[in-house]
Amino acid sequence: MENFFGILKSELLNLKEFENVEHFKPDLAKHIVYHNQNRIRAKLKAKRPVQYRAHALQAA
């Protein structure tokens, strides 16, 4: 979790100022989807999490 919040701060919070929590929520939701589905990860053999899971299911 600490890694996720560190990435969240560096990729979202430090790049943009939000007027209030209501303006922050949509961007947070988009970032969570991006982080969980689209972000290429070195420890997943340079694949997106969705690609890695699909490959793991095919191999099983």
Sequence and secondary structure as in RCSB ss.txt:
>XXXX:A:sequence
MENFFGILKSELLNLKEFENVEHFKPDLAKHIVYHNQNRIRAKLKAKRPVQYRAHALQAA
>XXXX:A:secstr
 HHHHHHHIIIIITT   SSHHHHHHHHHHHHHIIIII  BGGGTSB HHHHHHHHHHH 
